[in-house]
Amino acid sequence: MILDIAAVRGDLAPSGELRVAINLGNPVLAQRDETTGNLGGGSVALANALANELGLVARLTPYDAAGKVFAALEDELWDLAFLAIEPVRAEKIAFSSPYVSIDGTYLVRMDSSFQKAADLDGQGHRISVGRGAAYDLYLSRTLQHSELVRADTSASAVDLFLEQELEAAAGVRQPLERFARSTPGVRVLADNFTEIRQAMAVPKARKMAAEYIENFICRLVRDGFVARALAESGQSDARVVLPILPTAPI
């Protein structure tokens, strides 16, 4: 189906500029340079590529947690976001096909008896999570016995795990492993409790924009743009998800 680009621009960015929410709570996809304060990573590269393709100016707004990105939708503060696909979010968001898959796993103490993610679902076990993160939503649905202890962000969930001597901290594998390498006495489990599927997201009512976003991300995965953007930001171990069928340009 051929879409009118002017109509797509109007649907996706009715204010005339592309307002993009960048979730720094997932450092696999977005990072802030500590020296310059500039935003970078796969999400930023994709946002800029989309803006350039549509002839729009991208205005990037950083958030320190995915839950805060989702909450900002209520106030219509963004046109485009990069979030994990979750049923609760899908009630208000139109997601593209996933383009990256990331392990959700646990950080535990080195001397703990936990060897598999399933071991953590037990009476009396307390697990810290970042409030509203994809793995918070997933664990809230699936854990039968453990208690979730919520922190404002994913990073502060690790601090909470240490401060309150909890059984585990849930999170994205890559930042948890970086923390474990720099911190004696902790380790990351080898398996995962879920695969977090990352996607581009627009407000659900914007159907034309959603169709364009789907075509866009499939094209950029197929031509290697996503893999290159991840590698350039030091995240070459993230798993790129190929679309099931090739998508022709709109």
Backbone bond lengths (Angstrom), bond angles and torsions (degrees), N, CA, C in turn:
res aa  C-N    CA-C-N  psi(-1)  N-CA   C-N-CA  omega(-1)  CA-C   N-CA-C  phi
1 M - - - 1.455 - - 1.528 109.78 -
2 I 1.329 117.05 131.09 1.450 122.07 179.85 1.531 108.77 -90.89
3 L 1.339 115.69 122.11 1.456 120.94 179.43 1.521 110.09 -100.46
4 D 1.320 116.12 143.82 1.450 122.15 175.40 1.530 108.61 -75.59
5 I 1.342 117.10 119.51 1.454 120.82 -173.83 1.524 111.79 -63.23
6 A 1.318 117.08 -38.28 1.472 119.50 178.28 1.519 110.54 -62.67
7 A 1.337 116.43 -39.12 1.469 119.78 178.46 1.528 110.64 -68.15
8 V 1.335 117.03 -37.98 1.462 120.55 176.70 1.523 110.21 -61.90
9 R 1.333 117.09 -45.82 1.467 120.40 178.64 1.525 110.76 -57.90
10 G 1.321 116.63 -43.38 1.457 119.96 -179.21 1.511 113.02 -66.22
11 D 1.328 117.23 -34.45 1.453 121.21 -179.86 1.529 111.06 -76.43
12 L 1.323 115.94 -43.19 1.462 120.59 -176.77 1.524 112.11 -74.97
13 A 1.321 116.78 -42.16 1.475 121.14 -173.28 1.525 109.90 -131.84
14 P 1.330 117.71 71.32 1.475 120.48 -174.93 1.528 114.15 -62.14
15 S 1.335 117.82 -21.77 1.468 120.21 179.13 1.522 112.06 -79.75
16 G 1.336 117.36 -11.19 1.449 121.09 -177.96 1.514 113.78 99.74
17 E 1.318 118.04 -13.55 1.461 121.52 173.27 1.526 108.51 -127.77
18 L 1.318 115.52 151.96 1.464 120.90 -177.76 1.524 108.79 -88.83
19 R 1.325 116.31 106.89 1.464 121.54 -179.12 1.533 108.09 -88.88
20 V 1.323 115.59 114.69 1.459 121.14 -171.92 1.525 110.62 -114.53
21 A 1.322 116.23 127.35 1.463 121.85 173.87 1.527 108.63 -88.98
22 I 1.330 116.22 122.61 1.464 121.80 179.00 1.522 108.55 -108.75
23 N 1.320 116.08 117.26 1.465 122.19 -176.90 1.521 110.61 -88.49
24 L 1.328 116.51 101.02 1.461 120.89 177.48 1.525 112.17 -77.17
25 G 1.333 116.57 -6.26 1.459 120.14 176.81 1.513 112.58 -69.00
26 N 1.329 117.30 -15.60 1.463 121.79 175.49 1.531 107.81 -115.16
27 P 1.323 118.11 91.16 1.466 120.59 -175.18 1.515 114.27 -70.11
28 V 1.324 118.02 -6.81 1.459 119.76 173.81 1.532 109.67 -68.13
29 L 1.321 116.85 -35.43 1.460 121.27 -173.92 1.518 114.39 -104.85
30 A 1.318 118.80 -19.87 1.467 120.23 -177.91 1.520 109.95 -150.14
31 Q 1.325 115.02 140.11 1.458 120.58 179.57 1.530 109.48 -140.55
32 R 1.332 115.71 156.84 1.461 121.64 172.46 1.526 108.73 -114.67
33 D 1.325 116.95 129.23 1.453 121.06 177.51 1.525 109.38 -67.69
34 E 1.318 116.97 123.04 1.462 120.62 -175.13 1.518 112.56 -67.85
35 T 1.315 117.63 -22.78 1.462 121.33 -179.35 1.515 112.12 -86.82
36 T 1.329 116.40 -48.80 1.464 120.60 -174.69 1.526 113.54 -95.78
37 G 1.346 116.20 -22.11 1.460 119.97 -174.91 1.515 113.04 82.01
38 N 1.338 117.71 -0.88 1.458 121.18 -178.86 1.525 110.99 -69.85
39 L 1.333 115.33 147.09 1.458 121.44 177.62 1.519 109.74 -90.42
40 G 1.334 115.85 143.08 1.453 120.78 178.71 1.509 111.06 -149.83
41 G 1.335 115.58 -176.71 1.455 120.37 179.90 1.516 112.23 109.41
42 G 1.329 115.00 178.44 1.452 120.90 -176.73 1.515 114.04 -59.80
43 S 1.332 117.78 -40.79 1.464 120.67 -179.63 1.519 111.25 -62.12
44 V 1.322 116.38 -42.93 1.468 120.81 -179.68 1.526 110.41 -66.14
45 A 1.331 116.17 -41.82 1.468 119.94 179.07 1.531 110.88 -62.13
46 L 1.316 116.99 -42.65 1.465 120.46 179.23 1.523 111.41 -66.96
47 A 1.325 117.34 -41.93 1.468 120.76 179.36 1.521 110.72 -60.97
48 N 1.325 117.06 -44.77 1.458 120.25 -179.55 1.518 111.94 -67.87
49 A 1.336 116.67 -37.58 1.460 120.28 178.42 1.529 110.70 -64.45
50 L 1.321 116.69 -41.56 1.467 120.27 178.64 1.526 110.92 -65.43
51 A 1.333 116.44 -44.81 1.459 119.96 179.26 1.528 110.79 -60.25
52 N 1.320 117.22 -43.67 1.463 120.89 179.48 1.524 111.23 -63.05
53 E 1.328 115.94 -41.67 1.465 119.74 -178.66 1.522 111.66 -63.55
54 L 1.327 117.04 -35.12 1.461 121.80 -176.55 1.530 113.01 -96.04
55 G 1.326 116.55 -2.18 1.463 118.84 -179.49 1.511 113.08 71.92
56 L 1.338 116.78 36.20 1.460 122.17 -179.70 1.522 110.19 -114.94
57 V 1.306 116.11 159.66 1.457 122.20 170.72 1.525 108.00 -95.38
58 A 1.343 117.18 128.04 1.464 121.59 179.90 1.522 109.56 -90.99
59 R 1.329 116.43 127.83 1.467 121.63 172.88 1.525 107.40 -110.62
60 L 1.330 115.92 111.28 1.455 121.84 -174.24 1.524 110.54 -92.91
61 T 1.324 116.03 130.29 1.464 121.73 176.04 1.520 108.89 -121.29
62 P 1.338 118.48 119.15 1.466 120.50 -178.71 1.527 112.06 -81.69
63 Y 1.318 115.51 145.27 1.463 124.02 172.75 1.523 107.07 -128.85
64 D 1.329 116.38 144.81 1.465 118.10 -177.72 1.510 113.67 -91.76
65 A 1.327 117.78 4.08 1.466 120.86 178.92 1.525 109.73 -158.26
66 A 1.339 115.62 144.80 1.461 120.49 179.72 1.519 111.76 -63.08
67 G 1.333 116.57 -35.37 1.461 119.42 178.77 1.517 112.11 -60.08
68 K 1.328 116.68 -33.22 1.470 120.68 179.27 1.527 111.11 -74.38
69 V 1.331 116.54 -32.12 1.465 119.53 173.92 1.522 109.77 -63.10
70 F 1.319 116.16 -47.05 1.458 120.02 -179.37 1.526 111.24 -63.00
71 A 1.340 117.07 -41.20 1.464 120.72 179.24 1.524 111.61 -63.71
72 A 1.337 117.08 -33.83 1.459 121.16 -178.57 1.524 112.32 -67.33
73 L 1.332 116.89 -19.46 1.460 120.36 177.86 1.528 110.94 -62.46
74 E 1.327 117.44 -33.09 1.464 121.43 179.51 1.522 111.63 -58.80
75 D 1.324 116.43 -33.31 1.461 121.56 -179.99 1.520 112.56 -96.76
76 E 1.328 116.14 11.76 1.468 122.68 177.27 1.522 111.79 53.27
77 L 1.343 115.82 48.05 1.459 120.74 -174.64 1.526 113.27 -92.93
78 W 1.319 119.14 -7.76 1.458 120.26 178.60 1.529 111.36 -143.67
79 D 1.342 113.80 155.95 1.462 121.94 176.95 1.522 111.67 -103.98
80 L 1.321 115.94 -27.01 1.457 121.70 -176.23 1.516 108.69 -141.79
81 A 1.331 115.48 138.96 1.464 120.11 177.54 1.522 108.54 -142.01
82 F 1.335 114.51 169.50 1.463 122.23 178.82 1.525 106.68 -127.56
83 L 1.329 116.09 106.89 1.457 121.63 -171.52 1.525 110.47 -139.87
84 A 1.311 115.33 161.18 1.461 120.29 172.94 1.527 109.54 -76.31
85 I 1.321 115.07 143.85 1.462 120.76 178.81 1.526 108.99 -72.07
86 E 1.315 115.85 124.77 1.458 122.38 179.77 1.523 109.30 -144.79
87 P 1.350 119.18 140.58 1.470 121.37 -178.41 1.526 113.73 -56.07
88 V 1.325 117.81 -40.69 1.470 120.11 -179.59 1.518 110.40 -62.50
89 R 1.313 116.87 -42.69 1.465 120.76 179.78 1.521 111.66 -69.54
90 A 1.337 116.45 -34.57 1.464 120.89 -176.15 1.523 112.62 -65.90
91 E 1.315 117.83 -13.61 1.461 120.17 174.75 1.527 111.35 -67.15
92 K 1.341 116.98 -24.71 1.467 120.65 -176.32 1.522 113.28 -124.61
93 I 1.320 116.74 -6.03 1.459 121.64 -174.39 1.521 110.16 -126.01
94 A 1.337 115.98 141.33 1.464 121.67 169.78 1.520 107.57 -97.19
95 F 1.325 116.66 117.93 1.451 122.46 -178.57 1.523 111.01 -97.54
96 S 1.328 115.39 146.20 1.458 120.07 168.25 1.520 109.00 -76.66
97 S 1.317 116.11 177.17 1.457 119.40 167.34 1.523 108.51 -61.21
98 P 1.324 117.79 150.41 1.464 119.09 178.01 1.525 110.61 -66.69
99 Y 1.329 115.98 144.76 1.463 119.92 178.68 1.529 112.16 -119.28
100 V 1.326 117.68 -14.48 1.461 122.84 176.61 1.527 107.86 -141.56
101 S 1.335 116.36 141.42 1.459 121.66 175.03 1.528 108.47 -120.43
102 I 1.340 115.91 131.91 1.462 121.74 -174.79 1.522 108.37 -129.60
103 D 1.319 116.82 139.87 1.460 120.86 177.62 1.521 111.58 -70.31
104 G 1.333 115.81 134.20 1.453 121.65 163.74 1.516 107.62 -98.47
105 T 1.322 117.59 121.55 1.454 120.32 -174.20 1.527 110.03 -145.16
106 Y 1.334 116.60 -170.65 1.462 121.01 -173.47 1.522 112.09 -120.74
107 L 1.320 114.56 142.49 1.461 123.62 166.02 1.519 107.41 -97.75
108 V 1.333 116.88 128.78 1.465 121.88 -179.55 1.525 108.97 -133.47
109 R 1.307 115.94 171.63 1.463 119.32 176.64 1.528 110.03 -76.66
110 M 1.307 114.90 150.18 1.459 121.11 -176.40 1.527 112.06 -58.15
111 D 1.338 116.95 -36.64 1.461 120.15 -175.76 1.521 113.71 -94.22
112 S 1.342 117.33 8.93 1.462 118.85 178.89 1.520 110.18 -74.35
113 S 1.325 115.96 161.54 1.463 120.96 -178.80 1.531 112.67 -85.77
114 F 1.319 118.19 -4.87 1.465 121.33 -175.35 1.525 110.80 -73.98
115 Q 1.332 115.24 127.00 1.455 120.74 178.94 1.529 112.24 -119.79
116 K 1.323 116.96 -25.08 1.463 121.93 -179.60 1.524 109.39 -128.94
117 A 1.319 115.90 154.82 1.459 120.44 -178.88 1.525 111.67 -58.57
118 A 1.318 116.84 -36.30 1.468 120.20 -178.91 1.526 111.95 -63.47
119 D 1.328 116.81 -23.95 1.471 120.42 -179.18 1.529 111.97 -65.14
120 L 1.330 117.03 -21.97 1.469 120.07 -175.34 1.518 113.28 -78.72
121 D 1.330 118.00 -14.88 1.461 119.99 -178.31 1.526 109.23 -87.37
122 G 1.334 115.15 83.03 1.459 120.24 -178.00 1.516 111.59 -146.36
123 Q 1.305 116.17 158.32 1.461 121.42 178.92 1.533 110.04 -58.81
124 G 1.327 115.08 133.49 1.452 120.30 177.32 1.515 114.64 84.53
125 H 1.320 118.21 -4.47 1.457 120.74 179.13 1.532 109.72 -84.94
126 R 1.303 116.16 132.87 1.470 121.95 -179.38 1.517 109.05 -118.47
127 I 1.321 114.94 130.68 1.462 121.64 -174.79 1.524 108.61 -125.42
128 S 1.323 116.74 126.58 1.462 119.74 177.01 1.528 109.82 -85.44
129 V 1.333 115.53 143.71 1.467 122.19 178.95 1.523 108.79 -142.10
130 G 1.321 115.76 157.19 1.457 120.75 170.45 1.513 109.18 -79.81
131 R 1.314 116.42 125.84 1.467 121.32 -175.14 1.534 111.67 -57.50
132 G 1.322 116.72 125.37 1.451 122.02 176.02 1.515 114.90 80.80
133 A 1.338 117.70 -0.84 1.469 120.33 176.68 1.526 109.76 -67.37
134 A 1.322 115.90 160.71 1.469 119.50 -178.52 1.515 111.51 -57.05
135 Y 1.329 116.35 -39.78 1.466 118.30 -178.67 1.522 111.51 -74.52
136 D 1.329 119.54 -26.11 1.466 121.72 171.63 1.527 109.04 -62.79
137 L 1.334 116.39 -48.39 1.466 120.18 -179.82 1.525 111.09 -62.54
138 Y 1.329 116.50 -42.00 1.469 120.08 -179.53 1.524 111.01 -65.42
139 L 1.322 116.99 -48.74 1.467 119.95 -178.36 1.524 111.41 -66.37
140 S 1.320 117.26 -33.01 1.471 120.02 177.38 1.524 110.87 -61.20
141 R 1.340 116.65 -31.98 1.467 121.00 179.43 1.519 112.31 -81.43
142 T 1.321 117.45 -32.21 1.461 119.25 -164.85 1.530 116.04 -108.82
143 L 1.326 118.67 -27.45 1.466 119.10 -179.10 1.530 110.39 -67.98
144 Q 1.302 115.97 137.27 1.462 121.23 -178.81 1.527 112.88 -100.09
145 H 1.324 117.80 -29.49 1.465 119.90 -170.88 1.533 114.11 -128.72
146 S 1.317 118.42 -33.34 1.460 120.63 -174.42 1.525 111.39 -71.93
147 E 1.322 115.17 158.65 1.467 122.52 177.35 1.525 109.09 -103.73
148 L 1.326 116.72 131.94 1.460 121.08 175.36 1.530 109.29 -92.17
149 V 1.319 115.32 131.93 1.463 121.87 177.42 1.521 106.29 -113.95
150 R 1.334 117.79 115.78 1.459 121.21 -169.06 1.526 112.59 -96.42
151 A 1.333 114.16 136.02 1.456 123.09 173.26 1.524 108.17 -111.24
152 D 1.316 116.98 165.19 1.460 120.40 -176.64 1.523 112.58 -66.88
153 T 1.332 117.39 -33.50 1.456 121.73 -177.87 1.527 109.90 -136.28
154 S 1.324 115.40 168.51 1.462 119.75 177.67 1.517 111.35 -64.92
155 A 1.332 117.06 -40.13 1.464 120.47 179.67 1.520 111.24 -63.74
156 S 1.332 116.84 -42.41 1.460 119.06 -179.05 1.527 111.87 -72.50
157 A 1.338 117.59 -17.64 1.470 119.89 174.67 1.525 110.70 -65.89
158 V 1.319 117.05 -34.47 1.464 120.33 176.58 1.522 110.11 -67.64
159 D 1.333 116.73 -42.50 1.467 120.31 176.64 1.527 110.67 -59.85
160 L 1.331 115.66 -41.21 1.465 120.57 -179.44 1.526 111.10 -63.96
161 F 1.317 116.44 -40.58 1.465 122.30 176.57 1.529 110.89 -55.66
162 L 1.320 116.57 -43.47 1.458 120.53 -179.00 1.523 112.05 -74.99
163 E 1.335 115.80 -45.45 1.468 120.22 -174.95 1.520 112.46 -65.32
164 Q 1.339 117.38 -41.15 1.460 121.16 -176.13 1.522 113.10 -97.98
165 E 1.335 115.95 5.93 1.467 121.56 178.68 1.527 111.44 52.24
166 L 1.327 114.80 49.87 1.452 120.95 177.81 1.525 110.06 -76.74
167 E 1.320 115.74 168.24 1.463 119.69 -178.28 1.524 112.56 -73.52
168 A 1.338 117.57 -29.94 1.463 119.81 -176.89 1.516 110.07 -162.89
169 A 1.329 114.59 162.05 1.467 122.17 167.43 1.515 107.07 -119.86
170 A 1.323 117.24 130.35 1.452 121.58 177.51 1.522 108.87 -90.84
171 G 1.331 115.74 147.69 1.456 118.01 178.70 1.505 112.51 179.63
172 V 1.319 114.15 -172.28 1.464 122.71 176.45 1.521 108.70 -79.37
173 R 1.327 116.58 137.28 1.466 120.12 -172.13 1.526 113.49 -56.02
174 Q 1.321 118.59 -49.94 1.467 120.20 -170.48 1.527 113.04 -59.06
175 P 1.333 120.37 -51.65 1.474 118.12 178.39 1.522 113.44 -66.27
176 L 1.334 117.51 -32.45 1.462 119.35 176.08 1.528 110.63 -64.33
177 E 1.324 116.94 -40.89 1.467 119.35 179.72 1.525 111.30 -68.46
178 R 1.336 117.45 -36.42 1.466 119.12 176.35 1.521 110.48 -63.52
179 F 1.331 116.39 -41.15 1.456 120.19 178.12 1.522 110.84 -63.10
180 A 1.332 116.60 -43.26 1.470 120.78 -178.43 1.525 111.46 -64.10
181 R 1.330 116.88 -36.16 1.463 119.66 179.59 1.529 112.14 -66.81
182 S 1.325 116.43 -27.13 1.467 120.11 -176.92 1.524 113.46 -101.09
183 T 1.335 117.54 -1.55 1.463 121.61 -173.69 1.525 109.90 -128.62
184 P 1.309 118.16 114.40 1.473 120.06 178.09 1.530 111.16 -64.03
185 G 1.332 115.31 148.43 1.458 120.47 171.39 1.504 116.39 88.49
186 V 1.333 117.96 4.94 1.470 119.95 177.89 1.523 108.99 -132.71
187 R 1.332 115.77 159.34 1.466 121.93 178.97 1.524 109.05 -149.81
188 V 1.311 115.58 164.31 1.464 122.21 179.35 1.526 108.33 -111.10
189 L 1.316 117.11 135.98 1.461 120.75 179.74 1.530 110.73 -63.93
190 A 1.318 115.43 148.19 1.464 120.30 -176.56 1.520 112.36 -73.43
191 D 1.340 117.55 -29.08 1.467 119.32 -178.89 1.530 110.08 -100.73
192 N 1.322 116.39 -175.29 1.464 120.25 179.98 1.520 110.28 -128.83
193 F 1.348 115.49 163.17 1.467 118.68 173.77 1.522 111.22 -98.12
194 T 1.343 117.33 -14.72 1.458 120.97 174.62 1.516 109.26 -164.82
195 E 1.334 115.69 161.12 1.457 121.54 168.63 1.522 107.13 -103.27
196 I 1.317 115.76 123.10 1.461 122.46 -177.06 1.522 107.81 -90.29
197 R 1.323 116.75 115.23 1.464 122.17 -176.11 1.532 109.67 -94.85
198 Q 1.325 115.50 112.87 1.459 121.48 -176.63 1.526 110.43 -89.29
199 A 1.346 115.87 140.15 1.461 120.93 -176.92 1.523 110.24 -144.36
200 M 1.327 115.65 165.31 1.453 121.29 168.14 1.525 107.40 -83.01
201 A 1.328 116.19 150.24 1.466 120.01 -172.93 1.516 111.06 -140.40
202 V 1.330 115.76 140.65 1.472 122.37 173.12 1.526 107.82 -132.95
203 P 1.335 118.05 158.87 1.469 119.67 175.12 1.523 110.64 -54.59
204 K 1.313 116.72 141.29 1.461 121.55 -167.79 1.525 113.65 -61.27
205 A 1.319 117.90 -30.53 1.464 120.03 -176.60 1.524 112.85 -71.74
206 R 1.312 117.76 -13.89 1.468 120.94 -174.54 1.537 110.10 -90.53
207 K 1.318 115.16 76.46 1.458 121.52 -170.89 1.529 112.40 -69.44
208 M 1.321 117.58 -40.02 1.457 119.56 178.97 1.528 110.65 -65.78
209 A 1.327 115.84 -41.39 1.464 120.41 177.26 1.524 110.46 -62.08
210 A 1.321 116.82 -41.61 1.469 120.71 -179.68 1.523 111.04 -62.37
211 E 1.334 116.47 -39.79 1.468 119.78 179.19 1.528 110.60 -65.04
212 Y 1.319 115.83 -40.79 1.458 119.38 179.78 1.529 111.37 -67.16
213 I 1.329 116.09 -42.28 1.466 121.39 179.68 1.534 110.40 -60.63
214 E 1.320 116.73 -40.42 1.465 120.36 178.86 1.525 110.62 -60.55
215 N 1.322 115.94 -47.63 1.456 120.04 179.28 1.530 110.90 -63.71
216 F 1.310 116.03 -41.54 1.470 122.01 -177.95 1.525 111.52 -60.87
217 I 1.318 117.79 -51.15 1.467 119.61 -174.97 1.529 110.43 -69.13
218 C 1.313 117.76 -35.07 1.468 119.25 177.33 1.526 110.59 -63.62
219 R 1.332 117.46 -41.67 1.461 120.44 178.18 1.527 111.49 -63.28
220 L 1.348 116.83 -43.06 1.460 119.59 -175.51 1.524 112.53 -75.20
221 V 1.319 117.35 -25.11 1.468 119.18 171.01 1.522 109.45 -70.51
222 R 1.328 116.44 -47.04 1.461 121.28 -176.66 1.522 112.53 -61.04
223 D 1.352 117.65 -39.26 1.461 118.33 -175.75 1.532 113.21 -87.79
224 G 1.343 116.87 4.32 1.453 120.47 174.69 1.517 115.16 89.41
225 F 1.332 117.89 0.99 1.467 120.67 -178.11 1.519 111.19 -60.13
226 V 1.330 117.27 -44.85 1.466 120.80 -176.77 1.521 110.68 -62.75
227 A 1.335 116.76 -46.35 1.465 120.42 179.78 1.525 110.84 -61.61
228 R 1.330 117.06 -40.67 1.472 120.06 179.66 1.525 111.23 -66.05
229 A 1.332 116.81 -42.32 1.463 120.57 -179.39 1.522 111.05 -63.04
230 L 1.328 116.62 -39.98 1.461 120.37 177.98 1.523 110.84 -66.14
231 A 1.333 116.46 -44.14 1.465 120.17 -179.72 1.520 111.32 -63.00
232 E 1.330 117.05 -41.11 1.465 121.12 -179.00 1.520 112.45 -65.36
233 S 1.341 116.73 -24.16 1.463 120.12 178.44 1.529 111.61 -98.66
234 G 1.334 116.96 13.65 1.457 120.87 176.05 1.505 115.14 79.99
235 Q 1.342 117.48 20.40 1.463 121.29 -176.26 1.524 111.19 -120.56
236 S 1.318 116.66 43.29 1.461 120.54 -175.59 1.524 113.50 -68.38
237 D 1.344 117.66 -13.48 1.467 119.24 179.89 1.523 112.56 -86.88
238 A 1.343 118.21 -2.67 1.472 120.12 175.66 1.529 109.12 -69.63
239 R 1.324 117.12 141.55 1.469 121.55 -176.44 1.524 110.67 -88.03
240 V 1.318 116.56 113.23 1.462 121.42 176.22 1.519 108.60 -77.45
241 V 1.330 116.78 134.59 1.460 122.57 -179.07 1.523 108.73 -101.40
242 L 1.333 117.42 119.85 1.454 121.14 178.88 1.521 110.59 -80.04
243 P 1.333 117.46 138.94 1.478 119.56 175.76 1.513 109.89 -64.63
244 I 1.328 116.31 152.41 1.464 121.25 -176.29 1.522 110.34 -65.59
245 L 1.335 116.98 -42.86 1.459 121.84 -177.85 1.522 109.60 -122.78
246 P 1.326 118.11 145.33 1.460 119.48 175.61 1.510 110.63 -65.34
247 T 1.327 115.72 149.40 1.460 120.52 -178.29 1.525 109.39 -120.24
248 A 1.316 116.11 126.36 1.456 120.30 179.94 1.524 109.68 -75.84
249 P 1.348 117.46 154.77 1.465 119.79 176.60 1.524 111.47 -59.58
250 I 1.326 115.24 146.45 1.465 120.00 175.74 1.521 108.61 -85.05
